[in-house]
Amino acid sequence: MSHIEKISGGYVHFDIQGQSHRVYFESAGTGPVLLCLHTAGSDSRQYRGILNCTAITERFQVVCFDLPYHGKSSPPAGWQQREYQLTSQLYVDTIIGFMQAMDIERPLAMGCSIGGRVVLHLALQHPEKFRGLIGLQSGAHVNPYYNLEWLHRPDVHGGEVCAGIVSGLIGPHAAEAERWETLWHYMQGGPGVFKGDLHFYKAQGDLRALAHQIDTRKCPLHLLTGEFDYSCTPDDSRDLAQMIAGAHLKIMPGLGHFPMSEAPEEFIAHLLHVLQKFH
């Protein structure tokens, strides 16, 4: 049966570190904003299950956006003259700039993987701007486990290499359709974008020396981590939770590194328990 999803989309123009950007976003629902941040090398299509979940959209306005260079957000003018590298400050400035451009005040923000790392930076730099933060597959650091040079070479298919690298991070119980849609998003990434994102994740965003400074009295922090993930392992998230007084951690059985896209229904069951604390 045909139907139209109750999701609206558009573009917002704003400056990031003095440069003009045109950023694509989607939203659904009404109420306080739940701002969703996608993983490295992918885009906000990962949150399709959240955008279409009435149990969430009846209580929250879900807002997702594609980082510059990702999905429907093009790079800024002059991108061809420099290598793309995501830094901690650029990431934070992009999120805060988007919120300001969209008149979003004190959202509940949720990010996965690099998004799960950047919510920690948001907690350190701007706790007053958020009613709460949710880190999916969130750790204070990650040990490199493959050579990033493979992600941007002229002699290999970049999209297929990116998908191949992350394929093992999906939980073993994910349905075939959800597994392959998650991988398809990676296959469509622009040249060097996944590599540039991982500059933040693997080289520049290490928070082991700072995580203990996060004050959950100013901004509550909830961590949800899939059982089957060797990028951010359950132990990585346990170590992070031990660093931060008042942080809440739930290990999600059967899920992997992309819970919101690889197993939307199973993930939403865990997420609803957290959302109850913010409404």
C-alpha positions as CSV (number, residue, x, y, z in Angstrom):
1,M,0.0,0.0,0.0
2,S,1.3,3.4,-0.9
3,H,1.8,6.1,1.7
4,I,3.7,9.3,2.4
5,E,5.9,9.5,5.5
6,K,5.2,12.5,7.8
7,I,8.7,13.9,7.4
8,S,9.5,17.4,6.2
9,G,12.9,18.5,4.8
10,G,14.7,21.6,3.7
11,Y,17.9,23.6,3.6
12,V,19.2,26.1,6.1
13,H,21.9,28.6,5.3
14,F,24.4,29.7,8.0
15,D,28.1,30.3,8.5
16,I,30.5,27.8,10.1
17,Q,33.8,29.3,11.2
18,G,33.2,32.3,8.9
19,Q,32.3,30.2,5.8
20,S,28.8,30.0,4.3
21,H,27.1,26.6,4.2
22,R,23.9,25.1,2.9
23,V,22.8,22.3,5.2
24,Y,20.0,19.8,4.6
25,F,17.7,18.8,7.5
26,E,14.6,16.7,8.1
27,S,12.1,16.8,10.9
28,A,9.0,15.1,12.2
29,G,6.7,15.5,15.2
30,T,6.0,18.2,17.7
31,G,7.3,19.0,21.2
32,P,10.8,19.5,22.6
33,V,13.5,18.9,20.0
34,L,15.3,15.6,19.8
35,L,18.4,16.5,17.7
36,C,20.0,13.5,16.1
37,L,23.6,13.3,14.9
38,H,24.7,10.7,12.3
39,T,27.8,8.6,12.2
40,A,31.1,9.2,10.3
41,G,30.8,8.8,6.6
42,S,27.1,8.4,6.5
43,D,24.1,10.8,6.9
44,S,20.8,11.4,8.7
45,R,19.0,8.7,6.8
46,Q,20.2,6.5,9.6
47,Y,17.5,8.0,11.8
48,R,14.6,7.0,9.4
49,G,13.1,4.7,12.1
50,I,13.2,7.5,14.7
51,L,11.6,10.0,12.3
52,N,8.7,7.5,11.6
53,C,8.1,6.4,15.2
54,T,4.8,7.9,16.4
55,A,5.7,6.9,20.0
56,I,8.5,9.4,19.7
57,T,7.1,12.0,17.4
58,E,4.0,12.4,19.5
59,R,6.2,13.7,22.3
60,F,9.3,15.2,20.5
61,Q,10.1,17.0,17.4
62,V,12.8,14.9,15.9
63,V,15.4,16.9,13.9
64,C,18.2,15.4,11.9
65,F,20.8,17.1,9.7
66,D,23.5,16.1,7.3
67,L,26.9,17.5,8.2
68,P,28.6,19.4,5.4
69,Y,30.0,17.0,2.8
70,H,27.5,14.4,3.8
71,G,24.2,13.3,2.3
72,K,22.3,16.2,0.8
73,S,24.6,18.8,2.3
74,S,27.2,19.9,-0.2
75,P,30.8,20.9,0.7
76,P,31.4,24.7,1.0
77,A,32.7,26.7,-1.9
78,G,36.4,26.0,-2.6
79,W,36.3,22.5,-1.1
80,Q,38.3,21.1,-4.0
81,Q,41.4,23.2,-2.9
82,R,41.8,21.5,0.5
83,E,41.6,18.1,2.2
84,Y,38.5,17.6,4.3
85,Q,39.2,17.0,8.0
86,L,36.7,17.2,10.8
87,T,38.1,18.6,14.0
88,S,36.6,18.8,17.5
89,Q,35.9,22.5,17.3
90,L,34.6,22.4,13.8
91,Y,32.2,19.7,14.8
92,V,31.0,21.6,17.9
93,D,30.7,24.8,15.9
94,T,28.6,23.1,13.2
95,I,26.1,21.8,15.7
96,I,25.8,25.0,17.7
97,G,25.5,27.0,14.4
98,F,22.8,24.7,13.1
99,M,20.8,25.1,16.4
100,Q,21.1,28.9,16.2
101,A,20.1,29.0,12.6
102,M,17.1,26.8,13.3
103,D,16.1,28.6,16.5
104,I,16.5,25.4,18.5
105,E,16.9,26.1,22.2
106,R,18.0,23.4,24.7
107,P,17.3,20.3,22.7
108,L,17.9,16.8,23.8
109,A,20.8,15.7,21.5
110,M,21.6,12.2,20.5
111,G,24.6,11.1,18.5
112,C,26.1,7.8,17.4
113,S,29.8,6.9,17.0
114,I,31.5,10.2,16.1
115,G,28.2,11.7,17.2
116,G,28.4,9.8,20.4
117,R,31.9,11.3,20.9
118,V,30.9,14.9,20.1
119,V,28.1,14.9,22.7
120,L,30.8,14.6,25.2
121,H,32.5,17.7,23.8
122,L,29.1,19.5,23.9
123,A,28.7,18.5,27.6
124,L,32.1,20.0,28.3
125,Q,31.8,23.2,26.3
126,H,28.0,24.0,26.2
127,P,26.1,22.1,28.9
128,E,23.7,24.9,29.4
129,K,22.5,24.7,25.8
130,F,21.1,21.1,26.2
131,R,18.4,19.6,28.3
132,G,20.2,16.3,28.0
133,L,22.7,14.3,25.9
134,I,22.5,10.7,24.7
135,G,25.6,9.0,23.4
136,L,25.2,5.9,21.2
137,Q,28.4,3.8,20.9
138,S,30.1,6.5,22.9
139,G,33.7,6.2,24.2
140,A,36.4,8.6,25.3
141,H,38.7,7.3,22.6
142,V,39.3,4.5,20.1
143,N,42.4,2.6,19.2
144,P,43.0,2.6,15.4
145,Y,42.4,-0.8,14.0
146,Y,42.9,-0.3,10.3
147,N,44.9,1.9,8.0
148,L,42.9,5.0,7.1
149,E,44.8,5.5,3.8
150,W,42.6,2.7,2.3
151,L,39.6,5.0,2.6
152,H,40.8,7.4,-0.1
153,R,42.8,5.9,-2.9
154,P,42.5,6.1,-6.7
155,D,43.0,2.4,-7.2
156,V,40.1,1.2,-5.0
157,H,36.3,1.9,-4.9
158,G,36.0,4.3,-1.9
159,G,32.4,3.6,-1.2
160,E,32.7,-0.1,-1.2
161,V,35.8,0.0,0.9
162,C,34.0,2.2,3.5
163,A,31.1,-0.2,3.6
164,G,33.4,-3.2,3.8
165,I,35.2,-1.7,6.8
166,V,32.0,-1.0,8.8
167,S,30.1,-4.1,7.8
168,G,31.5,-6.1,10.6
169,L,30.3,-3.5,13.1
170,I,26.7,-4.4,12.4
171,G,25.1,-6.8,14.9
172,P,24.8,-10.4,13.7
173,H,21.0,-10.4,14.2
174,A,20.2,-7.4,12.0
175,A,17.7,-8.0,9.2
176,E,19.2,-8.2,5.7
177,A,17.3,-5.2,4.5
178,E,18.4,-3.0,7.4
179,R,22.0,-4.2,7.2
180,W,22.3,-3.4,3.6
181,E,20.5,-0.1,3.8
182,T,23.0,0.9,6.5
183,L,25.9,-0.1,4.2
184,W,24.4,1.6,1.2
185,H,24.6,5.0,3.0
186,Y,28.3,4.4,3.3
187,M,28.7,3.3,-0.3
188,Q,27.4,6.8,-1.3
189,G,29.8,8.9,0.7
190,G,32.0,11.5,-1.0
191,P,35.7,10.9,-1.7
192,G,37.7,11.2,1.5
193,V,34.8,12.1,3.7
194,F,34.8,9.0,5.9
195,K,38.6,9.4,6.3
196,G,38.1,13.1,7.2
197,D,35.5,12.3,9.8
198,L,37.8,9.7,11.4
199,H,40.4,12.4,11.9
200,F,38.2,13.6,14.6
201,Y,37.3,10.1,15.9
202,K,40.7,8.5,15.9
203,A,43.3,11.3,16.0
204,Q,41.8,14.5,17.4
205,G,38.8,13.9,19.7
206,D,40.4,11.9,22.5
207,L,38.7,12.8,25.8
208,R,40.3,10.5,28.3
209,A,42.0,13.4,30.1
210,L,38.9,15.6,30.1
211,A,35.8,13.3,30.5
212,H,35.9,13.5,34.3
213,Q,35.1,17.2,34.0
214,I,31.6,16.6,32.6
215,D,29.1,17.7,35.1
216,T,25.9,15.7,34.7
217,R,24.1,18.0,37.2
218,K,24.2,20.7,34.5
219,C,23.4,18.3,31.7
220,P,22.3,14.7,32.2
221,L,24.2,12.1,30.1
222,H,22.8,8.7,29.0
223,L,24.9,6.1,27.2
224,L,23.5,3.3,25.0
225,T,26.0,0.9,23.5
226,G,25.3,-2.2,21.4
227,E,26.7,-5.5,22.6
228,F,28.4,-6.4,19.3
229,D,30.7,-3.5,18.5
230,Y,34.5,-3.7,18.3
231,S,34.9,0.0,17.4
232,C,33.3,1.3,20.6
233,T,33.1,-1.9,22.7
234,P,30.8,-2.2,25.8
235,D,34.0,-2.0,27.9
236,D,34.9,1.3,26.2
237,S,31.5,2.7,27.2
238,R,31.8,1.2,30.7
239,D,35.2,2.9,31.1
240,L,33.7,6.2,30.0
241,A,30.8,5.9,32.4
242,Q,33.2,5.3,35.2
243,M,35.0,8.6,34.3
244,I,31.8,10.7,34.6
245,A,29.9,10.9,37.8
246,G,26.2,10.5,37.3
247,A,26.4,9.1,33.8
248,H,23.9,6.3,33.0
249,L,24.9,3.4,30.9
250,K,22.8,0.6,29.2
251,I,24.4,-2.2,27.1
252,M,21.9,-3.2,24.4
253,P,21.9,-7.0,23.8
254,G,22.2,-8.1,20.2
255,L,22.8,-4.7,18.7
256,G,25.9,-3.4,17.0
257,H,27.5,0.0,16.1
258,F,24.5,1.4,14.2
259,P,21.6,0.5,16.4
260,M,19.2,3.2,15.0
261,S,19.5,1.9,11.4
262,E,20.5,-1.7,11.7
263,A,17.6,-2.6,14.1
264,P,15.3,0.4,14.5
265,E,12.5,-1.4,16.5
266,E,14.9,-3.0,19.0
267,F,16.8,0.2,19.5
268,I,13.6,2.3,19.9
269,A,12.5,0.1,22.8
270,H,15.7,1.0,24.6
271,L,15.5,4.7,23.6
272,L,12.0,5.1,24.9
273,H,13.1,4.3,28.4
274,V,15.6,7.1,28.2
275,L,13.2,9.6,26.7
276,Q,10.7,9.1,29.5
277,K,13.2,10.9,31.7
278,F,13.0,14.0,29.6
279,H,9.3,14.5,29.2
